[in-house]
Amino acid sequence: MKSKNLSQKSQDLAKKEQNLTQTKCKKAHKKERLVLKVGTSIISNGDILVMERLEKLCELIATLREKFHIILVSSGSVASGYTKLRLDKSLIANKQALSSIGQPLLMDTYRKILEPKGIIPAQLLPTRSTFDSRQRTAYAREVIDILLSNEILPIINENDAIAQGELISGLTLGDNDQLAAYVAHYFNAKMLVILSDVYGFFDCDPLQNKDAKLIKYVSSISQKTLQGEQKGGSKFATGGIVTKLLAADFLLAQNRSMFLCSGFDLEPTRGFLMESKHKQGTLFSKDKGIEI
């Protein structure tokens, strides 16, 4: 009799745990997805990772997770690898070697910062070909679905060690800008947020002209603008404003949106996403704005 009661209690407890898990999953599914992209020039000073910036980035992620499912697209593996082995970065094979050294170091850095916040990171290293195949895209999406439903933070970077997409001019994904756009579209995110070295898109270069004016809303991008000159923000970065505009153009064509803002000052991004306060940054959306 006693054994039967214990067995019943055990079954009741298991049922309660199952119901709790199902409720948790239902709540998790209600959150919208957000892709957050950070480039090499934001998390490094050109030679090494800057821990203070990474700490602030992870604090922002922890805050955003209260409202959104976050997918982080992070560059920085080559810069991280360079701290351990000083190779000539002008050679593609050397960059790939540095990336293979640096990627686990980068993930370990994220893990150490995120775990005290109760966040478990997971690594995904796709290549351009991942999105060239419906089957491979579906497999990757299934993994993302499982991770997010269990409140895991996917951290995505292009697999430089086996793919030359980010490393060869002409085949570049643009310091992960275009990769992030693909991730946002194919993994069903509400929006892509790119953290850059400027507060958004300006009518002229704000780094060269103090009178440059921020354009807060953009609804379309002309071919002339898209064919502008690309300039990376650091000697490790391969992106520039044009690669960000290419990412925005891709998402606009898919009827999705993108927000571009500063990666050095994260408060405007937090205010925009958590409180709908648009003080800085450019929103690329078909719903509102001008053609640039």
C-alpha positions as CSV (number, residue, x, y, z in Angstrom):
1,M,0.0,0.0,0.0
2,K,2.8,2.3,1.0
3,S,4.7,1.4,-2.2
4,K,1.5,2.2,-4.3
5,N,1.1,5.6,-2.6
6,L,4.8,6.5,-3.3
7,S,4.3,5.4,-7.0
8,Q,1.2,7.6,-7.3
9,K,3.0,10.6,-5.8
10,S,5.9,10.0,-8.2
11,Q,3.5,10.0,-11.1
12,D,1.8,13.2,-9.9
13,L,5.1,14.9,-9.5
14,A,6.2,13.9,-13.0
15,K,2.9,15.2,-14.4
16,K,3.3,18.5,-12.7
17,E,6.8,18.8,-14.1
18,Q,5.6,18.0,-17.5
19,N,2.8,20.6,-17.3
20,L,5.3,23.2,-16.0
21,T,7.6,22.4,-19.0
22,Q,4.7,22.7,-21.5
23,T,3.6,26.0,-20.0
24,K,7.2,27.3,-20.1
25,C,7.5,26.3,-23.8
26,K,4.2,28.0,-24.7
27,K,5.4,31.2,-23.1
28,A,8.7,30.9,-24.9
29,H,6.9,30.5,-28.2
30,K,5.0,33.8,-27.7
31,K,8.2,35.8,-27.8
32,E,9.2,37.3,-31.2
33,R,12.7,36.6,-32.6
34,L,15.4,39.2,-32.9
35,V,18.8,38.8,-34.5
36,L,21.5,40.9,-33.0
37,K,24.7,41.3,-35.0
38,V,28.0,42.7,-33.6
39,G,31.1,43.1,-35.7
40,T,34.8,42.8,-35.0
41,S,35.3,46.6,-34.7
42,I,32.8,46.7,-31.9
43,I,34.1,44.0,-29.7
44,S,37.8,44.4,-30.3
45,N,40.2,47.4,-30.4
46,G,41.9,46.1,-33.5
47,D,44.2,43.6,-31.8
48,I,42.4,42.1,-28.8
49,L,38.8,41.6,-27.6
50,V,37.7,44.4,-25.3
51,M,36.1,42.8,-22.2
52,E,34.2,45.9,-21.1
53,R,32.3,46.0,-24.5
54,L,31.5,42.3,-24.4
55,E,30.2,42.7,-20.8
56,K,27.9,45.5,-21.9
57,L,26.8,43.6,-25.0
58,C,25.9,40.6,-22.8
59,E,24.0,42.9,-20.4
60,L,21.9,44.1,-23.3
61,I,21.2,40.6,-24.4
62,A,20.1,39.6,-20.9
63,T,17.7,42.6,-21.0
64,L,16.3,41.9,-24.5
65,R,15.7,38.3,-23.6
66,E,12.9,39.5,-21.3
67,K,10.9,40.4,-24.4
68,F,12.5,38.6,-27.3
69,H,14.1,35.4,-28.4
70,I,17.7,36.5,-29.2
71,I,20.0,35.1,-31.9
72,L,23.4,36.6,-31.7
73,V,25.6,36.9,-34.9
74,S,29.1,37.7,-33.7
75,S,32.3,38.3,-35.6
76,G,35.7,38.4,-33.8
77,S,37.2,34.9,-34.2
78,V,40.1,36.1,-36.3
79,A,40.9,38.9,-33.8
80,S,40.6,36.5,-30.9
81,G,43.0,34.0,-32.6
82,Y,45.5,36.8,-33.3
83,T,46.0,37.2,-29.5
84,K,47.5,33.7,-29.5
85,L,49.3,33.5,-32.8
86,R,50.7,36.5,-34.7
87,L,50.3,35.5,-38.4
88,D,50.3,37.7,-41.5
89,K,46.5,38.4,-41.9
90,S,46.9,39.4,-45.6
91,L,47.1,35.7,-46.4
92,I,43.7,33.9,-46.6
93,A,45.0,30.6,-45.2
94,N,46.4,32.5,-42.2
95,K,43.1,34.2,-41.5
96,Q,41.4,30.8,-41.6
97,A,44.0,29.4,-39.2
98,L,43.5,32.4,-36.9
99,S,39.7,31.9,-37.0
100,S,40.0,28.2,-36.1
101,I,42.2,29.2,-33.1
102,G,40.0,32.2,-32.1
103,Q,36.5,30.8,-32.5
104,P,36.6,28.5,-29.4
105,L,38.3,31.3,-27.5
106,L,35.5,33.7,-28.5
107,M,32.8,31.2,-27.4
108,D,34.6,30.6,-24.1
109,T,34.7,34.3,-23.5
110,Y,30.9,34.6,-24.1
111,R,30.3,31.6,-21.9
112,K,32.2,33.1,-19.0
113,I,30.2,36.3,-19.2
114,L,26.8,34.8,-19.9
115,E,26.6,31.9,-17.5
116,P,26.5,34.1,-14.3
117,K,23.5,35.8,-16.0
118,G,21.8,32.4,-16.3
119,I,22.3,32.2,-20.1
120,I,23.6,29.2,-21.8
121,P,25.2,29.9,-25.2
122,A,25.3,27.5,-28.2
123,Q,27.5,27.7,-31.2
124,L,26.5,27.5,-34.9
125,L,29.0,27.9,-37.7
126,P,27.1,28.0,-41.1
127,T,28.6,28.8,-44.5
128,R,26.9,30.6,-47.4
129,S,26.0,27.1,-48.8
130,T,23.9,26.5,-45.7
131,F,21.3,28.9,-47.2
132,D,21.7,27.7,-50.8
133,S,20.0,24.4,-49.9
134,R,16.4,24.2,-48.6
135,Q,17.2,21.0,-46.8
136,R,20.3,22.4,-45.0
137,T,18.4,25.6,-44.2
138,A,15.5,23.4,-42.7
139,Y,18.0,21.4,-40.6
140,A,19.6,24.6,-39.3
141,R,16.1,26.1,-38.6
142,E,15.1,23.1,-36.6
143,V,18.2,23.4,-34.4
144,I,17.5,27.1,-33.8
145,D,13.8,26.2,-32.9
146,I,14.9,23.7,-30.3
147,L,17.5,26.0,-28.8
148,L,15.2,29.0,-28.5
149,S,12.3,26.9,-27.1
150,N,14.7,25.9,-24.4
151,E,15.9,29.4,-23.7
152,I,19.4,28.8,-25.1
153,L,21.2,31.7,-26.8
154,P,22.4,30.7,-30.3
155,I,25.7,32.4,-31.3
156,I,26.4,32.3,-35.0
157,N,29.5,33.1,-36.9
158,E,30.5,32.1,-40.5
159,N,32.7,29.1,-40.5
160,D,35.9,30.8,-41.8
161,A,38.1,27.8,-41.3
162,I,36.4,25.9,-44.2
163,A,34.6,28.7,-46.0
164,Q,36.4,31.6,-47.7
165,G,33.1,33.6,-48.0
166,E,34.1,36.3,-45.5
167,L,37.7,36.4,-46.5
168,I,37.9,36.8,-50.2
169,S,36.9,40.1,-51.9
170,G,33.9,39.5,-54.1
171,L,32.6,36.5,-52.2
172,T,32.4,38.3,-48.9
173,L,29.4,38.1,-46.6
174,G,30.5,41.5,-45.3
175,D,31.8,40.9,-41.8
176,N,28.6,38.9,-41.1
177,D,26.2,41.6,-42.1
178,Q,24.7,39.6,-45.0
179,L,25.0,36.4,-43.0
180,A,22.9,38.1,-40.2
181,A,20.3,39.2,-42.8
182,Y,20.0,35.6,-44.0
183,V,19.7,34.4,-40.4
184,A,16.9,36.9,-39.8
185,H,15.0,35.9,-42.9
186,Y,15.4,32.1,-42.9
187,F,15.1,31.7,-39.2
188,N,11.9,33.9,-39.0
189,A,13.1,36.9,-37.0
190,K,11.0,40.0,-36.6
191,M,14.0,42.2,-37.1
192,L,17.8,42.4,-37.6
193,V,19.6,44.8,-35.3
194,I,23.1,45.7,-36.5
195,L,25.4,47.3,-33.9
196,S,27.9,49.5,-35.8
197,D,30.4,52.3,-35.2
198,V,27.8,55.0,-36.0
199,Y,24.4,55.9,-34.7
200,G,22.7,55.0,-37.9
201,F,22.6,56.1,-41.6
202,F,23.5,59.7,-42.2
203,D,23.1,62.0,-45.2
204,C,26.9,62.1,-45.3
205,D,29.8,60.4,-43.4
206,P,29.4,61.4,-39.7
207,L,33.0,60.4,-39.0
208,Q,34.2,63.0,-41.5
209,N,31.5,65.7,-41.2
210,K,30.2,66.9,-37.8
211,D,27.1,68.4,-39.5
212,A,25.9,65.1,-40.8
213,K,22.2,64.5,-40.2
214,L,20.8,61.2,-39.1
215,I,18.1,59.6,-41.2
216,K,15.8,57.8,-38.8
217,Y,13.5,56.0,-41.3
218,V,14.4,54.4,-44.7
219,S,11.9,52.6,-46.8
220,S,14.0,51.8,-49.9
221,I,17.6,51.9,-51.1
222,S,18.7,52.9,-54.6
223,Q,21.2,50.9,-56.7
224,K,23.5,54.0,-56.7
225,T,23.7,53.9,-52.9
226,L,24.2,50.2,-52.8
227,Q,27.2,50.5,-55.2
228,G,29.0,52.9,-53.0
229,E,32.5,52.4,-51.6
230,Q,33.0,49.8,-48.8
231,K,35.1,50.8,-45.9
232,G,35.7,48.5,-42.9
233,G,35.9,49.9,-39.4
234,S,39.1,48.0,-38.4
235,K,41.9,46.1,-39.9
236,F,40.1,42.8,-39.0
237,A,36.7,44.0,-40.2
238,T,35.6,43.3,-43.8
239,G,32.3,45.2,-43.6
240,G,31.3,48.8,-44.0
241,I,28.2,50.9,-44.4
242,V,27.5,49.4,-47.9
243,T,27.4,45.9,-46.6
244,K,24.9,47.0,-44.0
245,L,22.8,48.6,-46.7
246,L,23.0,45.4,-48.7
247,A,21.7,43.5,-45.7
248,A,18.9,46.0,-45.2
249,D,18.0,45.9,-48.9
250,F,17.8,42.1,-48.8
251,L,15.5,42.2,-45.8
252,L,13.3,45.0,-47.2
253,A,12.8,42.7,-50.3
254,Q,11.6,40.0,-47.9
255,N,9.3,42.5,-46.1
256,R,11.4,42.4,-43.0
257,S,13.0,45.2,-41.1
258,M,16.4,46.2,-39.8
259,F,17.6,48.6,-37.2
260,L,21.1,50.1,-37.4
261,C,22.6,51.8,-34.3
262,S,25.8,52.3,-32.3
263,G,27.6,49.3,-30.8
264,F,29.6,51.6,-28.5
265,D,26.5,53.2,-26.9
266,L,23.9,50.5,-26.4
267,E,21.3,52.6,-24.6
268,P,19.5,53.9,-27.7
269,T,19.1,50.3,-28.9
270,R,17.8,49.2,-25.6
271,G,15.3,52.1,-25.5
272,F,14.1,51.5,-29.0
273,L,13.5,47.8,-28.5
274,M,12.3,47.7,-25.0
275,E,10.4,51.1,-24.7
276,S,9.8,52.1,-28.4
277,K,11.9,55.2,-27.9
278,H,13.6,56.2,-31.2
279,K,16.2,58.7,-30.2
280,Q,19.1,57.4,-32.3
281,G,19.5,54.8,-35.0
282,T,18.0,54.1,-38.4
283,L,15.0,51.8,-39.0
284,F,14.8,50.3,-42.4
285,S,11.2,49.3,-43.0
286,K,8.8,49.4,-46.0
287,D,6.2,50.9,-43.7
288,K,7.8,54.3,-43.2
289,G,10.7,56.4,-44.5
290,I,12.4,57.8,-47.6
291,E,14.5,56.3,-50.4
292,I,18.2,56.8,-50.0
